[in-house]
Amino acid sequence: MNDDAPTEKLPNLPSLPQEMEMGFNGSEPVTPTSPTLPGHWPLPGSIIRNALNTQTNNVEVSDAQFEHKTPVSPDNLVATTDIFIPMPPPPPIHVPGDKRTGKKALYSLFILGLVTGLLLGSIGMAFFIQRVQNTPPYANQPTSGPTKGVTPVVTSTPTPVIHYNYSFEDGQNDGWEPQVSPGLKIENSTKMAKNGAHSLLITFNNKAKSTYPHLSAAISTNAPHAYQTVYAYVYVASGKNVQGKIYMLDHNFKGYYPGIYLSYLTTGTWHRLSYILPSGFQGTATRIGLEFTGTNAIVYIDAIYWK
């Protein structure tokens, strides 16, 4: 069968000549490949082919963005292929009023810069005035140097003189004696001293941990009271696990001391023991004492005072 054979019925046509009518009735079949029928009536296949040819001949580029289109041939019905080529944006169009607009922008920038400069200048001036007002009048004055031939007077803060209540400089024990401590010995010595040339030498050997060798002295004048601090210097020449602390007795002979623990005393240096009399201390102190512990101990005490 020929590919150009009609696939649908012909429309109602006007009366045709007899020759054509005979052809349709099959007396003289007309081949579909004939270009036209008598009277220039095209066959349906020719109608489609002519339409395709017309479309192919009339193909044209409708948009500037498409450079090329593939035409459709009658023998190969293929969809058109568009090649998209992006076009650069059109150049800006200058109008006669652009120069005037640029001048206005420059003038606005100039005004803005002028206002900013004036504002910064006023701030800087205010800061400078405040700095000048806060500067003392003698800040920029030259420093006076020493006058020739005149020795400057150097003043110094005098060191406060400490009045020691017990310094043992008289060569005596100054009332210090052992208290319920048979193994403790006391004597005045010049081998070691914190103040002057004398101190009080004590020796003890506390083998039992339940006993603490201690010694004390009566206070006759200028007795300390609550809130005052009592000081005593102690030097450990030798011994093992030597410890010590101060204790005080009020006028009722009630004992006061800084906690239940003694301070560890290392050998070869002076240690300052201290105790602040509490607010509940009754009246003035009547006795001052030192309590120790340790074995084979050789200890010096000196420079005892309160303030």
C-alpha positions in Angstrom: 0.0 0.0 0.0 1.2 3.5 -0.8 2.1 5.7 2.3 0.2 8.6 0.7 -3.2 6.7 0.8 -5.9 8.8 2.6 -6.6 7.8 6.1 -9.9 9.6 6.5 -13.0 10.3 4.3 -13.0 13.1 1.8 -15.3 15.9 2.6 -18.4 16.4 0.5 -17.2 18.0 -2.6 -19.2 19.8 -5.3 -20.2 17.9 -8.4 -17.3 16.7 -10.3 -16.9 16.0 -14.0 -17.7 12.6 -15.1 -14.1 11.7 -15.6 -13.3 12.4 -12.0 -16.4 10.7 -10.8 -15.4 7.6 -12.7 -12.1 7.8 -11.1 -13.6 7.7 -7.6 -15.9 4.9 -8.5 -13.0 2.8 -9.4 -13.3 2.6 -13.2 -10.1 4.5 -13.6 -8.3 4.5 -10.2 -6.1 7.5 -9.7 -2.9 6.8 -8.0 -2.4 8.8 -4.7 1.0 9.9 -6.0 -0.5 12.1 -8.7 -0.1 15.8 -7.7 -3.6 16.9 -8.3 -6.9 15.7 -9.5 -8.6 17.1 -12.6 -9.9 20.6 -11.9 -6.8 21.2 -9.6 -8.2 19.4 -6.5 -5.3 18.0 -4.5 -5.3 14.7 -2.9 -5.4 14.5 1.0 -1.8 13.3 1.1 -0.8 16.2 -1.1 -2.6 18.6 1.2 -0.5 17.5 4.2 2.7 17.6 2.2 2.0 21.0 0.8 1.2 22.3 4.2 4.5 21.0 5.5 6.4 22.5 2.6 4.8 25.8 3.2 5.6 25.7 6.9 9.2 24.8 6.1 9.5 27.6 3.6 8.0 30.1 6.0 10.3 29.3 9.0 12.0 32.5 10.3 13.5 33.6 13.4 11.0 35.5 15.5 13.1 36.3 18.5 16.6 37.9 18.6 17.6 35.5 21.3 17.4 32.5 18.9 20.0 32.3 16.3 19.1 29.2 14.5 16.1 26.8 14.1 16.2 23.4 12.5 13.5 23.2 9.8 11.2 20.3 9.5 11.6 18.3 6.3 8.6 16.6 4.8 10.1 13.2 5.1 11.3 13.6 8.7 8.8 15.1 11.1 11.1 16.2 13.9 10.4 18.9 16.5 12.3 22.1 16.1 15.4 22.5 18.1 16.1 26.0 19.5 19.7 27.1 20.3 19.5 29.8 23.1 22.3 32.4 23.0 22.1 34.9 25.9 22.5 38.4 24.7 24.3 41.1 26.7 22.2 43.8 28.4 21.7 46.9 26.4 24.1 49.8 27.2 22.7 52.5 29.5 21.0 55.3 27.9 22.1 58.7 29.1 19.6 61.4 29.1 20.5 65.1 29.1 19.6 65.5 32.8 22.4 63.0 34.0 25.0 65.7 34.4 22.7 67.8 36.6 21.9 64.8 38.8 25.7 64.1 39.2 26.3 67.6 40.3 23.5 67.4 42.9 25.0 64.1 44.3 28.5 65.8 44.6 26.9 68.8 46.3 25.1 66.5 48.8 28.3 64.7 49.6 30.1 68.0 50.1 27.4 69.2 52.5 27.5 65.9 54.4 31.3 66.0 54.7 31.2 69.6 55.9 28.6 68.8 58.6 30.6 65.7 59.7 33.8 67.8 60.0 32.1 70.5 62.0 30.6 67.9 64.4 33.9 66.1 64.9 35.6 69.5 65.5 33.1 70.5 68.1 33.5 67.2 69.9 37.3 67.5 69.9 37.1 71.1 71.1 34.8 70.1 74.0 37.2 67.2 75.0 40.2 69.6 74.9 38.4 72.2 77.1 37.5 69.5 79.6 41.0 68.2 79.7 42.4 71.7 80.3 39.9 72.4 83.1 40.8 69.1 84.8 44.5 69.7 84.7 45.9 71.3 87.9 47.4 74.7 87.4 50.8 73.5 88.5 51.0 70.5 86.2 53.1 72.2 83.6 55.3 74.1 86.0 59.0 73.2 86.0 60.2 71.1 88.8 62.5 73.0 91.1 65.9 71.5 91.6 68.2 71.7 94.6 69.8 75.0 95.2 73.5 75.1 95.0 75.2 75.2 98.4 72.0 74.0 100.2 71.8 70.4 101.4 68.2 69.1 101.0 66.6 67.8 104.2 65.5 64.2 104.0 62.7 63.3 106.3 62.0 59.6 107.2 59.3 58.0 109.3 60.7 57.0 112.6 60.5 53.3 113.5 58.2 53.0 116.5 60.0 52.0 119.7 58.6 48.8 121.2 58.6 48.7 124.9 59.3 45.1 125.8 57.7 43.9 129.0 60.2 41.0 129.3 63.6 41.3 127.7 65.8 39.6 130.4 68.6 42.2 129.9 69.1 42.4 133.7 70.5 38.9 133.7 67.5 37.6 135.7 64.5 35.4 135.0 62.1 38.3 135.6 59.6 36.2 137.5 59.3 33.3 135.0 59.2 29.9 136.6 58.0 26.4 135.7 54.4 25.4 136.4 53.8 21.7 137.3 56.6 20.7 135.0 59.4 19.0 136.9 61.4 18.2 133.8 61.6 21.9 132.6 64.7 24.0 133.5 65.1 27.8 133.2 68.1 30.1 133.2 69.3 33.4 131.8 71.6 33.1 128.8 73.7 35.2 126.4 74.1 32.6 123.7 71.1 33.8 121.8 68.9 36.9 122.0 66.2 38.6 119.9 66.5 42.0 121.7 69.7 43.1 123.3 72.2 40.4 124.5 70.1 38.3 126.9 67.3 35.8 126.6 65.7 33.1 128.8 66.9 29.5 128.1 64.6 26.6 128.8 65.1 22.9 128.3 62.6 20.1 128.5 62.0 16.5 127.3 58.3 15.7 127.0 58.2 11.9 126.7 54.6 11.6 127.7 52.1 13.1 125.2 49.6 13.8 127.9 51.8 16.4 129.7 52.8 19.8 128.3 55.8 21.6 129.9 54.9 25.3 130.6 56.1 28.3 132.5 54.5 31.6 133.4 55.2 35.0 135.1 53.0 37.4 137.1 52.1 40.8 135.5 52.4 43.6 137.9 52.1 46.8 135.8 50.5 47.8 132.5 48.5 44.5 132.3 46.9 43.7 128.9 43.1 43.6 128.5 40.5 42.5 125.9 41.3 43.2 122.2 45.0 43.7 122.9 47.6 41.4 121.2 50.3 39.7 123.2 53.6 38.7 121.4 56.6 36.4 122.4 59.6 35.4 120.3 60.8 31.8 120.5 64.0 30.3 119.0 64.4 26.5 118.8 68.0 25.5 118.9 67.4 21.7 118.9 64.7 19.2 119.5 62.1 17.0 117.8 58.5 17.9 117.1 58.8 21.1 119.2 55.5 23.1 119.4 54.4 26.0 121.5 51.7 28.7 122.2 50.8 31.6 124.5 48.2 31.5 127.2 46.8 34.2 129.6 45.0 34.3 132.9 42.4 36.9 133.8 41.8 38.4 137.3 39.8 35.3 138.1 42.7 33.1 137.1 40.7 31.7 134.2 42.9 30.5 131.4 42.7 31.8 127.7 44.7 30.5 124.8 44.4 30.5 120.9 42.7 27.2 120.2 43.6 23.7 121.3 46.6 23.2 118.9 50.1 24.4 119.3 52.2 26.0 116.6 55.0 23.9 115.1 58.4 25.5 115.7 61.2 24.7 113.3 64.8 24.8 114.4 67.3 27.5 113.6 65.0 30.5 113.4 63.0 33.0 115.6 59.2 32.5 115.6 56.8 35.1 116.8 53.9 33.7 118.8 50.8 35.9 119.2 47.4 35.9 120.8 44.6 38.4 120.7 42.7 38.6 124.0 39.0 38.0 123.2 36.1 40.3 124.0 35.0 38.1 126.9 38.3 38.5 128.7 37.5 39.5 132.2 39.3 42.7 133.4 43.1 42.8 132.9 45.5 39.8 132.7 47.2 38.7 135.9 49.7 36.1 134.4 51.2 35.3 131.0 52.6 31.9 130.1 54.1 29.7 127.4 53.2 26.1 126.8 55.4 23.6 124.9 55.8 20.0 123.8 58.6 18.1 122.2 61.5 15.8 123.1 65.1 16.8 123.9 64.2 20.5 123.3 66.5 23.5 123.8 64.5 26.7 123.4 65.2 30.4 123.9 62.4 33.0 124.7 62.9 36.8 124.4 61.2 40.1 123.6 57.8 39.6 125.2 55.3 42.5 124.9 51.7 43.5 124.2 49.9 46.4 122.5 
